């Protein structure tokens, strides 16, 4: 009996000690003040990245205009060539012979015409016969002109200044009419195409005047920014029904020839946001690739809430859903609480909070 009494006394002591420690910890927790703020609601701008395709302002295929052997190549792959510069020579012997034949035929018909004209002037032949002779002469002259054109097609010159691509036919190759010889690119300016979602297109159009040509920047594949800004010059007429996007085209100067046709990159475009909700990044935490925040209710109880990040800026997030302008959010100590905890807090104005972030304090 005495032993039982001792055991009950020990149990009671442990229970009292445990309750005392628990109360002490609760009091300690309640004595800690957490920093709380609200989202900052204001009109702002963000820089959006759009995957882009880079194209030369002129990029053409150079093809053979006549059939024959590729007799001479006057340029090299990757060479900068000037407008009118001789590029290829297709063996012209056949076309030279056709020209001589046409010229000889024209001389013969011209003699016939002169004789017929003399006879017509003496009223020996009818005017109709003179007109027929004149028509034969015009036809012969047209044949000469056609032969000269075919002969001219055997020499291929650059239609504009640009950079040669690799050869599709080698010296001595038999090429047919229309065969591809190479491509030529004018890289003095570059056209950069990128797709913009419908909502961002509407925001862009509502904040940009009709005749304005806003500037954009280009981030190249090595993550470096291209030194020359571009200008948005064209927006396509129709949206893509499958993606909900519309294509923009920006023109970039390329005086150093760094950009080439077919490159990829990202266009950096400033997009306006109206009544955006801005929160510090440190007020959020991530669970299974989803963003959450702790929102404090009217009874000082914290609740875990999922939010959607619409855009990211240095030290800041733009929240598009899950949060209202008047909500109180935990700024610090989010790892020290859990959903449903009651806290004591100190409220700080959002403008003051953002002003003291690292990016704004420099």
MOSULZI-V721293 format. One record per residue. N is the residue number from 1. RES is the residue in one letter. SS is DSSP state (alpha for helix, beta for strand, coil for the rest). Layout:
BEGIN
N:RES:SS, N:RES:SS
END
This chain:
BEGIN
1:X:coil, 2:X:alpha, 3:X:alpha, 4:X:alpha, 5:X:alpha, 6:X:alpha, 7:X:alpha, 8:X:alpha, 9:X:alpha, 10:X:alpha, 11:X:alpha, 12:X:alpha, 13:X:alpha, 14:X:alpha, 15:X:alpha, 16:X:alpha, 17:X:alpha, 18:X:alpha, 19:X:alpha, 20:X:alpha, 21:X:alpha, 22:X:alpha, 23:X:alpha, 24:X:alpha, 25:X:alpha, 26:X:alpha, 27:X:alpha, 28:X:alpha, 29:X:alpha, 30:X:alpha, 31:X:alpha, 32:X:coil, 33:X:beta, 34:X:beta, 35:X:beta, 36:X:beta, 37:X:beta, 38:X:beta, 39:X:coil, 40:X:beta, 41:X:beta, 42:X:beta, 43:X:beta, 44:X:beta, 45:X:beta, 46:X:beta, 47:X:beta, 48:X:beta, 49:X:beta, 50:X:beta, 51:X:beta, 52:X:beta, 53:X:beta, 54:X:beta, 55:X:beta, 56:X:beta, 57:X:beta, 58:X:beta, 59:X:beta, 60:X:beta, 61:X:beta, 62:X:beta, 63:X:beta, 64:X:coil, 65:X:coil, 66:X:coil, 67:X:coil, 68:X:beta, 69:X:beta, 70:X:beta, 71:X:beta, 72:X:beta, 73:X:beta, 74:X:coil, 75:X:coil, 76:X:coil, 77:X:coil, 78:X:coil, 79:X:coil, 80:X:beta, 81:X:beta, 82:X:coil, 83:X:coil, 84:X:coil, 85:X:coil, 86:X:beta, 87:X:beta, 88:X:beta, 89:X:beta, 90:X:beta, 91:X:coil, 92:X:coil, 93:X:alpha, 94:X:alpha, 95:X:alpha, 96:X:alpha, 97:X:alpha, 98:X:alpha, 99:X:alpha, 100:X:alpha, 101:X:alpha, 102:X:alpha, 103:X:alpha, 104:X:alpha, 105:X:alpha, 106:X:alpha, 107:X:alpha, 108:X:alpha, 109:X:alpha, 110:X:alpha, 111:X:alpha, 112:X:alpha, 113:X:alpha, 114:X:alpha, 115:X:alpha, 116:X:alpha, 117:X:alpha, 118:X:alpha, 119:X:alpha, 120:X:alpha, 121:X:alpha, 122:X:coil, 123:X:coil, 124:X:coil, 125:X:coil, 126:X:coil, 127:X:alpha, 128:X:alpha, 129:X:alpha, 130:X:alpha, 131:X:alpha, 132:X:alpha, 133:X:alpha, 134:X:alpha, 135:X:alpha, 136:X:alpha, 137:X:alpha, 138:X:alpha, 139:X:alpha, 140:X:alpha, 141:X:alpha, 142:X:alpha, 143:X:alpha, 144:X:alpha, 145:X:alpha, 146:X:alpha, 147:X:alpha, 148:X:alpha, 149:X:alpha, 150:X:alpha, 151:X:alpha, 152:X:alpha, 153:X:coil, 154:X:coil, 155:X:beta, 156:X:beta, 157:X:beta, 158:X:coil, 159:X:coil, 160:X:coil, 161:X:coil, 162:X:beta, 163:X:beta, 164:X:beta, 165:X:coil, 166:X:coil, 167:X:coil, 168:X:coil, 169:X:coil, 170:X:coil, 171:X:coil, 172:X:coil, 173:X:coil, 174:X:beta, 175:X:beta, 176:X:coil, 177:X:coil, 178:X:coil, 179:X:coil, 180:X:beta, 181:X:beta, 182:X:beta, 183:X:beta, 184:X:beta, 185:X:beta, 186:X:beta, 187:X:beta, 188:X:beta, 189:X:beta, 190:X:beta, 191:X:beta, 192:X:beta, 193:X:beta, 194:X:beta, 195:X:beta, 196:X:beta, 197:X:beta, 198:X:alpha, 199:X:alpha, 200:X:alpha, 201:X:alpha, 202:X:alpha, 203:X:alpha, 204:X:alpha, 205:X:alpha, 206:X:alpha, 207:X:alpha, 208:X:coil, 209:X:coil, 210:X:coil, 211:X:coil, 212:X:coil, 213:X:coil, 214:X:coil, 215:X:beta, 216:X:beta, 217:X:beta, 218:X:beta, 219:X:beta, 220:X:beta, 221:X:coil, 222:X:coil, 223:X:coil, 224:X:coil, 225:X:beta, 226:X:coil, 227:X:coil, 228:X:coil, 229:X:coil, 230:X:beta, 231:X:beta, 232:X:beta, 233:X:beta, 234:X:beta, 235:X:beta, 236:X:coil, 237:X:coil, 238:X:coil, 239:X:coil, 240:X:coil, 241:X:coil, 242:X:coil, 243:X:coil, 244:X:coil, 245:X:beta, 246:X:beta, 247:X:beta, 248:X:beta, 249:X:beta, 250:X:beta, 251:X:beta, 252:X:beta, 253:X:beta, 254:X:coil, 255:X:coil, 256:X:coil, 257:X:coil, 258:X:coil, 259:X:coil, 260:X:coil, 261:X:coil, 262:X:coil, 263:X:coil, 264:X:beta, 265:X:beta, 266:X:beta, 267:X:beta, 268:X:beta, 269:X:beta, 270:X:beta, 271:X:beta, 272:X:beta, 273:X:beta, 274:X:beta, 275:X:beta, 276:X:beta, 277:X:beta, 278:X:beta, 279:X:beta, 280:X:beta, 281:X:alpha, 282:X:alpha, 283:X:alpha, 284:X:coil, 285:X:beta, 286:X:beta, 287:X:beta, 288:X:coil, 289:X:coil, 290:X:beta, 291:X:beta, 292:X:beta, 293:X:beta, 294:X:beta, 295:X:beta, 296:X:beta, 297:X:coil, 298:X:coil, 299:X:coil, 300:X:coil, 301:X:beta, 302:X:beta, 303:X:beta, 304:X:beta, 305:X:beta, 306:X:beta, 307:X:beta, 308:X:beta, 309:X:beta, 310:X:beta, 311:X:beta, 312:X:beta, 313:X:beta, 314:X:coil, 315:X:coil, 316:X:beta, 317:X:beta, 318:X:beta, 319:X:beta, 320:X:beta, 321:X:beta, 322:X:coil, 323:X:coil, 324:X:coil, 325:X:coil, 326:X:coil, 327:X:coil, 328:X:beta, 329:X:beta, 330:X:beta, 331:X:coil, 332:X:coil, 333:X:coil, 334:X:coil, 335:X:coil, 336:X:coil, 337:X:coil, 338:X:coil, 339:X:coil, 340:X:coil, 341:X:coil, 342:X:beta, 343:X:coil, 344:X:beta, 345:X:beta, 346:X:beta, 347:X:beta, 348:X:coil, 349:X:coil, 350:X:alpha, 351:X:alpha, 352:X:alpha, 353:X:alpha, 354:X:alpha, 355:X:alpha, 356:X:coil, 357:X:coil, 358:X:alpha, 359:X:alpha, 360:X:alpha, 361:X:alpha, 362:X:coil
END
